[in-house]
Amino acid sequence: MKKNRKAGRSTKRWSQHVTETSNALDLEASVFKLRSPRAVAASLRRSALLSKRRRASPYQSAMSMLNFYINRAGKGLSASQKRVLERAKGELRQAFHREPRAPRRRARR
């Protein structure tokens, strides 16, 4: 007999809990709902530099939180918001003076 997984589910999801309480960094409110990639990157950068709870470098913490949110909220994100967050990765690299990511090459068939 299979157990019904929905029966004991709380109103909060584990990924929401991680976003709110993670040791990666202290986020500003609604940072992932901003419409500008530059604003998202600037907010993540500020949070990473000011956070006392991060374990990795500020750049790693900011990028990992951005990737975590994109991966966990991926199904629920609109195409336009996902595009904003993907572009925020490039803005974040610029904000931390990192090399831009090389364009991916398509595999030959």
Sequence and secondary structure as in RCSB ss.txt:
>XXXX:A:sequence
MKKNRKAGRSTKRWSQHVTETSNALDLEASVFKLRSPRAVAASLRRSALLSKRRRASPYQSAMSMLNFYINRAGK
GLSASQKRVLERAKGELRQAFHREPRAPRRRARR
>XXXX:A:secstr
    TTTT  SS HHHHHHHH SS    TTGGG S HHHHHHHHHHHHHH SS  S HHHHHHHHHHHHHHHHTT
TS HHHHHHHHHHHHHHHHHTT            
